[in-house]
Amino acid sequence: MRKLDVINAMLGSMGEHPLNSLEEPHGFKGAMLGVLTRINLARQSIGWYFNRETVTLPVSATDSAIYVPADTLGVYGKESRYILRGRRLYDASLGTVTFTEPATVTLIRNVPLEDLPELAFQCIAAEAVYTFQKNYDGDSTKTRDLKDEFGRLLAELSAEDTRQAKANMGLANPRLALIKLRSRRLWY
């Protein structure tokens, strides 16, 4: 249902009537679905609070490779030596896809549109409508308004990602933590 909502928003940006289902024919339907798919994958590939997952992946008994789930868009580990190649991990420091021990990595997963948090869905939808409008209709006023809406939603999503990560510059930076500790000692 969410795909249909985005498609209808794209059609609405061009002054067209909405579709009742994704099965209905429309000349732009293929292009609209293509834009939505590209934007969704590009936006989720960044890695957000809702699609990052730290896991330990086992070594395959058949070929000593480590395979990632099919919905994986990216991977990173504590050491930056792991790279995603196809569905397998590649150890860049050793130059191999063969492993002897499991690897703990953070996966960036492709969450289906229907399962995205509302703010993430709204951001992806706004970017898809903006991109479609820019590429196929090109009305400068509509494009500017859609770009502004997308920018606002992206800023809100970025802020939510920061809140969810519970990022604290003072705790994450050892130098700032030391200064804080020393300043507390001066007060006592």
Phi and psi restraints in degrees (value plus and minus 20) as a CYANA .aco file:
   2 ARG   PHI     -86.8   -46.8
   2 ARG   PSI     -55.2   -15.2
   3 LYS   PHI     -80.5   -40.5
   3 LYS   PSI     -62.5   -22.5
   4 LEU   PHI     -81.6   -41.6
   4 LEU   PSI     -58.4   -18.4
   5 ASP   PHI     -81.2   -41.2
   5 ASP   PSI     -63.1   -23.1
   6 VAL   PHI     -88.6   -48.6
   6 VAL   PSI     -63.2   -23.2
   7 ILE   PHI     -79.2   -39.2
   7 ILE   PSI     -64.2   -24.2
   8 ASN   PHI     -86.8   -46.8
   8 ASN   PSI     -53.6   -13.6
   9 ALA   PHI     -86.7   -46.7
   9 ALA   PSI     -58.2   -18.2
  10 MET   PHI     -83.1   -43.1
  10 MET   PSI     -65.8   -25.8
  11 LEU   PHI     -83.2   -43.2
  11 LEU   PSI     -60.7   -20.7
  12 GLY   PHI     -82.6   -42.6
  12 GLY   PSI     -53.0   -13.0
  13 SER   PHI     -86.9   -46.9
  13 SER   PSI     -38.9     1.1
  14 MET   PHI    -123.5   -83.5
  14 MET   PSI     -15.3    24.7
  15 GLY   PHI      57.1    97.1
  15 GLY   PSI       1.0    41.0
  16 GLU   PHI    -115.6   -75.6
  16 GLU   PSI     138.8   178.8
  17 HIS   PHI     -92.9   -52.9
  17 HIS   PSI     127.3   167.3
  18 PRO   PHI     -93.1   -53.1
  18 PRO   PSI     138.2   178.2
  19 LEU   PHI    -108.4   -68.4
  19 LEU   PSI     131.0   171.0
  20 ASN   PHI    -107.6   -67.6
  20 ASN   PSI     -44.1    -4.1
  21 SER   PHI    -174.4  -134.4
  21 SER   PSI     143.8   183.8
  22 LEU   PHI     -93.1   -53.1
  22 LEU   PSI     -31.8     8.2
  23 GLU   PHI    -101.2   -61.2
  23 GLU   PSI     -36.4     3.6
  24 GLU   PHI     -85.5   -45.5
  24 GLU   PSI     120.9   160.9
  25 PRO   PHI     -96.9   -56.9
  25 PRO   PSI     125.5   165.5
  26 HIS   PHI    -179.3  -139.3
  26 HIS   PSI     120.6   160.6
  27 GLY   PHI     -80.9   -40.9
  27 GLY   PSI     -51.0   -11.0
  28 PHE   PHI    -117.4   -77.4
  28 PHE   PSI     -21.3    18.7
  29 LYS   PHI     -78.0   -38.0
  29 LYS   PSI     -64.7   -24.7
  30 GLY   PHI     -81.1   -41.1
  30 GLY   PSI     -63.4   -23.4
  31 ALA   PHI     -85.0   -45.0
  31 ALA   PSI     -61.2   -21.2
  32 MET   PHI     -85.0   -45.0
  32 MET   PSI     -64.6   -24.6
  33 LEU   PHI     -85.2   -45.2
  33 LEU   PSI     -56.9   -16.9
  34 GLY   PHI     -84.0   -44.0
  34 GLY   PSI     -63.9   -23.9
  35 VAL   PHI     -82.0   -42.0
  35 VAL   PSI     -66.6   -26.6
  36 LEU   PHI     -81.0   -41.0
  36 LEU   PSI     -63.9   -23.9
  37 THR   PHI     -83.3   -43.3
  37 THR   PSI     -66.5   -26.5
  38 ARG   PHI     -82.5   -42.5
  38 ARG   PSI     -65.1   -25.1
  39 ILE   PHI     -85.5   -45.5
  39 ILE   PSI     -63.9   -23.9
  40 ASN   PHI     -78.7   -38.7
  40 ASN   PSI     -68.8   -28.8
  41 LEU   PHI     -86.0   -46.0
  41 LEU   PSI     -62.4   -22.4
  42 ALA   PHI     -83.9   -43.9
  42 ALA   PSI     -64.0   -24.0
  43 ARG   PHI     -89.2   -49.2
  43 ARG   PSI     -63.0   -23.0
  44 GLN   PHI     -91.9   -51.9
  44 GLN   PSI     -47.3    -7.3
  45 SER   PHI     -83.2   -43.2
  45 SER   PSI     -39.9     0.1
  46 ILE   PHI     -82.9   -42.9
  46 ILE   PSI     -59.0   -19.0
  47 GLY   PHI      74.5   114.5
  47 GLY   PSI      95.1   135.1
  48 TRP   PHI    -147.7  -107.7
  48 TRP   PSI     153.0   193.0
  49 TYR   PHI     -76.5   -36.5
  49 TYR   PSI     -49.5    -9.5
  50 PHE   PHI    -108.9   -68.9
  50 PHE   PSI     -31.0     9.0
  51 ASN   PHI    -150.6  -110.6
  51 ASN   PSI      -4.3    35.7
  52 ARG   PHI    -119.2   -79.2
  52 ARG   PSI     115.5   155.5
  53 GLU   PHI    -166.2  -126.2
  53 GLU   PSI     103.2   143.2
  54 THR   PHI    -110.9   -70.9
  54 THR   PSI     104.3   144.3
  55 VAL   PHI    -158.9  -118.9
  55 VAL   PSI     141.3   181.3
  56 THR   PHI    -127.4   -87.4
  56 THR   PSI      98.6   138.6
  57 LEU   PHI    -116.9   -76.9
  57 LEU   PSI     112.0   152.0
  58 PRO   PHI     -99.4   -59.4
  58 PRO   PSI     139.9   179.9
  59 VAL   PHI    -103.3   -63.3
  59 VAL   PSI     114.4   154.4
  60 SER   PHI     -89.0   -49.0
  60 SER   PSI     113.0   153.0
  61 ALA   PHI     -91.4   -51.4
  61 ALA   PSI     -43.1    -3.1
  62 THR   PHI    -100.9   -60.9
  62 THR   PSI     -60.9   -20.9
  63 ASP   PHI    -154.6  -114.6
  63 ASP   PSI      -7.2    32.8
  64 SER   PHI      39.0    79.0
  64 SER   PSI       2.5    42.5
  65 ALA   PHI    -117.2   -77.2
  65 ALA   PSI     143.7   183.7
  66 ILE   PHI    -133.2   -93.2
  66 ILE   PSI      99.7   139.7
  67 TYR   PHI    -121.2   -81.2
  67 TYR   PSI     121.7   161.7
  68 VAL   PHI    -120.0   -80.0
  68 VAL   PSI     139.2   179.2
  69 PRO   PHI     -80.2   -40.2
  69 PRO   PSI     135.0   175.0
  70 ALA   PHI     -83.5   -43.5
  70 ALA   PSI     -44.3    -4.3
  71 ASP   PHI    -111.7   -71.7
  71 ASP   PSI      -4.0    36.0
  72 THR   PHI    -100.2   -60.2
  72 THR   PSI     107.9   147.9
  73 LEU   PHI    -119.4   -79.4
  73 LEU   PSI     -45.6    -5.6
  74 GLY   PHI    -184.6  -144.6
  74 GLY   PSI     148.1   188.1
  75 VAL   PHI    -169.8  -129.8
  75 VAL   PSI     122.9   162.9
  76 TYR   PHI    -170.6  -130.6
  76 TYR   PSI     131.4   171.4
  77 GLY   PHI    -141.3  -101.3
  77 GLY   PSI    -198.2  -158.2
  78 LYS   PHI     -81.7   -41.7
  78 LYS   PSI     -60.7   -20.7
  79 GLU   PHI    -113.6   -73.6
  79 GLU   PSI     123.2   163.2
  80 SER   PHI    -101.8   -61.8
  80 SER   PSI       0.5    40.5
  81 ARG   PHI    -102.1   -62.1
  81 ARG   PSI     -34.2     5.8
  82 TYR   PHI    -111.1   -71.1
  82 TYR   PSI     112.6   152.6
  83 ILE   PHI    -149.8  -109.8
  83 ILE   PSI     123.8   163.8
  84 LEU   PHI    -106.8   -66.8
  84 LEU   PSI     102.5   142.5
  85 ARG   PHI    -146.5  -106.5
  85 ARG   PSI      85.4   125.4
  86 GLY   PHI      45.7    85.7
  86 GLY   PSI    -141.8  -101.8
  87 ARG   PHI    -126.7   -86.7
  87 ARG   PSI     -13.4    26.6
  88 ARG   PHI    -132.2   -92.2
  88 ARG   PSI     134.0   174.0
  89 LEU   PHI    -101.7   -61.7
  89 LEU   PSI     124.4   164.4
  90 TYR   PHI    -141.2  -101.2
  90 TYR   PSI     108.4   148.4
  91 ASP   PHI    -111.6   -71.6
  91 ASP   PSI      82.7   122.7
  92 ALA   PHI     -87.9   -47.9
  92 ALA   PSI     -50.8   -10.8
  93 SER   PHI     -91.7   -51.7
  93 SER   PSI     -50.5   -10.5
  94 LEU   PHI    -121.6   -81.6
  94 LEU   PSI     -32.1     7.9
  95 GLY   PHI      46.6    86.6
  95 GLY   PSI      24.3    64.3
  96 THR   PHI    -169.7  -129.7
  96 THR   PSI     139.4   179.4
  97 VAL   PHI    -126.8   -86.8
  97 VAL   PSI     -12.8    27.2
  98 THR   PHI    -117.9   -77.9
  98 THR   PSI     111.0   151.0
  99 PHE   PHI    -146.3  -106.3
  99 PHE   PSI     133.6   173.6
 100 THR   PHI    -131.0   -91.0
 100 THR   PSI     -40.1    -0.1
 101 GLU   PHI    -150.6  -110.6
 101 GLU   PSI     133.9   173.9
 102 PRO   PHI     -80.2   -40.2
 102 PRO   PSI     137.3   177.3
 103 ALA   PHI    -139.5   -99.5
 103 ALA   PSI     113.2   153.2
 104 THR   PHI    -115.3   -75.3
 104 THR   PSI      99.3   139.3
 105 VAL   PHI    -158.1  -118.1
 105 VAL   PSI     145.4   185.4
 106 THR   PHI    -124.5   -84.5
 106 THR   PSI     103.3   143.3
 107 LEU   PHI    -115.6   -75.6
 107 LEU   PSI     123.8   163.8
 108 ILE   PHI    -125.1   -85.1
 108 ILE   PSI      95.6   135.6
 109 ARG   PHI    -125.4   -85.4
 109 ARG   PSI     129.9   169.9
 110 ASN   PHI    -106.7   -66.7
 110 ASN   PSI      84.7   124.7
 111 VAL   PHI    -106.0   -66.0
 111 VAL   PSI     109.1   149.1
 112 PRO   PHI     -77.3   -37.3
 112 PRO   PSI     126.8   166.8
 113 LEU   PHI     -71.0   -31.0
 113 LEU   PSI     -58.9   -18.9
 114 GLU   PHI     -85.4   -45.4
 114 GLU   PSI     -43.2    -3.2
 115 ASP   PHI    -122.7   -82.7
 115 ASP   PSI     -20.5    19.5
 116 LEU   PHI     -89.2   -49.2
 116 LEU   PSI     127.9   167.9
 117 PRO   PHI     -79.8   -39.8
 117 PRO   PSI     130.5   170.5
 118 GLU   PHI     -76.1   -36.1
 118 GLU   PSI     -63.5   -23.5
 119 LEU   PHI     -83.9   -43.9
 119 LEU   PSI     -60.6   -20.6
 120 ALA   PHI     -85.3   -45.3
 120 ALA   PSI     -62.7   -22.7
 121 PHE   PHI     -81.7   -41.7
 121 PHE   PSI     -65.5   -25.5
 122 GLN   PHI     -81.5   -41.5
 122 GLN   PSI     -59.4   -19.4
 123 CYS   PHI     -85.2   -45.2
 123 CYS   PSI     -67.1   -27.1
 124 ILE   PHI     -84.4   -44.4
 124 ILE   PSI     -62.7   -22.7
 125 ALA   PHI     -82.2   -42.2
 125 ALA   PSI     -64.8   -24.8
 126 ALA   PHI     -82.9   -42.9
 126 ALA   PSI     -60.7   -20.7
 127 GLU   PHI     -87.6   -47.6
 127 GLU   PSI     -58.5   -18.5
 128 ALA   PHI     -85.6   -45.6
 128 ALA   PSI     -64.1   -24.1
 129 VAL   PHI     -84.6   -44.6
 129 VAL   PSI     -63.7   -23.7
 130 TYR   PHI     -80.5   -40.5
 130 TYR   PSI     -66.9   -26.9
 131 THR   PHI     -83.9   -43.9
 131 THR   PSI     -63.3   -23.3
 132 PHE   PHI     -83.6   -43.6
 132 PHE   PSI     -65.6   -25.6
 133 GLN   PHI     -79.7   -39.7
 133 GLN   PSI     -64.9   -24.9
 134 LYS   PHI     -82.9   -42.9
 134 LYS   PSI     -60.6   -20.6
 135 ASN   PHI    -102.7   -62.7
 135 ASN   PSI     -50.0   -10.0
 136 TYR   PHI    -134.6   -94.6
 136 TYR   PSI     -46.2    -6.2
 137 ASP   PHI    -130.9   -90.9
 137 ASP   PSI     -71.9   -31.9
 138 GLY   PHI      57.4    97.4
 138 GLY   PSI      -6.8    33.2
 139 ASP   PHI     -84.6   -44.6
 139 ASP   PSI      97.6   137.6
 140 SER   PHI     -83.7   -43.7
 140 SER   PSI     -56.4   -16.4
 141 THR   PHI     -88.5   -48.5
 141 THR   PSI     -67.6   -27.6
 142 LYS   PHI     -81.8   -41.8
 142 LYS   PSI     -64.3   -24.3
 143 THR   PHI     -81.0   -41.0
 143 THR   PSI     -63.5   -23.5
 144 ARG   PHI     -82.9   -42.9
 144 ARG   PSI     -64.5   -24.5
 145 ASP   PHI     -83.7   -43.7
 145 ASP   PSI     -62.5   -22.5
 146 LEU   PHI     -87.0   -47.0
 146 LEU   PSI     -57.2   -17.2
 147 LYS   PHI     -84.2   -44.2
 147 LYS   PSI     -61.9   -21.9
 148 ASP   PHI     -82.8   -42.8
 148 ASP   PSI     -62.8   -22.8
 149 GLU   PHI     -83.4   -43.4
 149 GLU   PSI     -64.0   -24.0
 150 PHE   PHI     -81.7   -41.7
 150 PHE   PSI     -64.0   -24.0
 151 GLY   PHI     -80.1   -40.1
 151 GLY   PSI     -61.8   -21.8
 152 ARG   PHI     -83.8   -43.8
 152 ARG   PSI     -65.3   -25.3
 153 LEU   PHI     -86.9   -46.9
 153 LEU   PSI     -57.1   -17.1
 154 LEU   PHI     -85.1   -45.1
 154 LEU   PSI     -59.7   -19.7
 155 ALA   PHI     -84.5   -44.5
 155 ALA   PSI     -60.6   -20.6
 156 GLU   PHI     -85.5   -45.5
 156 GLU   PSI     -61.0   -21.0
 157 LEU   PHI     -85.4   -45.4
 157 LEU   PSI     -60.9   -20.9
 158 SER   PHI     -83.6   -43.6
 158 SER   PSI     -60.5   -20.5
 159 ALA   PHI     -84.7   -44.7
 159 ALA   PSI     -60.9   -20.9
 160 GLU   PHI     -85.3   -45.3
 160 GLU   PSI     -58.2   -18.2
 161 ASP   PHI     -81.6   -41.6
 161 ASP   PSI     -61.5   -21.5
 162 THR   PHI     -85.7   -45.7
 162 THR   PSI     -62.8   -22.8
 163 ARG   PHI     -82.3   -42.3
 163 ARG   PSI     -63.9   -23.9
 164 GLN   PHI     -86.0   -46.0
 164 GLN   PSI     -53.1   -13.1
 165 ALA   PHI     -95.4   -55.4
 165 ALA   PSI     -33.8     6.2
 166 LYS   PHI      33.0    73.0
 166 LYS   PSI      25.2    65.2
 167 ALA   PHI     -89.7   -49.7
 167 ALA   PSI     111.9   151.9
 168 ASN   PHI    -157.8  -117.8
 168 ASN   PSI      89.7   129.7
 169 MET   PHI     -77.6   -37.6
 169 MET   PSI     -57.3   -17.3
 170 GLY   PHI     -88.7   -48.7
 170 GLY   PSI     -52.1   -12.1
 171 LEU   PHI    -107.6   -67.6
 171 LEU   PSI     -49.9    -9.9
 172 ALA   PHI    -100.5   -60.5
 172 ALA   PSI     -45.0    -5.0
 173 ASN   PHI    -117.9   -77.9
 173 ASN   PSI      94.3   134.3
 174 PRO   PHI     -80.8   -40.8
 174 PRO   PSI     -53.9   -13.9
 175 ARG   PHI     -86.6   -46.6
 175 ARG   PSI     -63.7   -23.7
 176 LEU   PHI     -86.7   -46.7
 176 LEU   PSI     -56.9   -16.9
 177 ALA   PHI     -83.3   -43.3
 177 ALA   PSI     -59.3   -19.3
 178 LEU   PHI     -85.5   -45.5
 178 LEU   PSI     -63.1   -23.1
 179 ILE   PHI     -80.9   -40.9
 179 ILE   PSI     -63.1   -23.1
 180 LYS   PHI     -82.0   -42.0
 180 LYS   PSI     -63.5   -23.5
 181 LEU   PHI     -82.3   -42.3
 181 LEU   PSI     -65.6   -25.6
 182 ARG   PHI     -84.6   -44.6
 182 ARG   PSI     -58.8   -18.8
 183 SER   PHI     -89.0   -49.0
 183 SER   PSI     -51.8   -11.8
 184 ARG   PHI     -85.5   -45.5
 184 ARG   PSI     -59.3   -19.3
 185 ARG   PHI     -83.0   -43.0
 185 ARG   PSI     -53.5   -13.5
 186 LEU   PHI     -87.9   -47.9
 186 LEU   PSI     -47.5    -7.5
 187 TRP   PHI    -100.2   -60.2
 187 TRP   PSI     -39.0     1.0
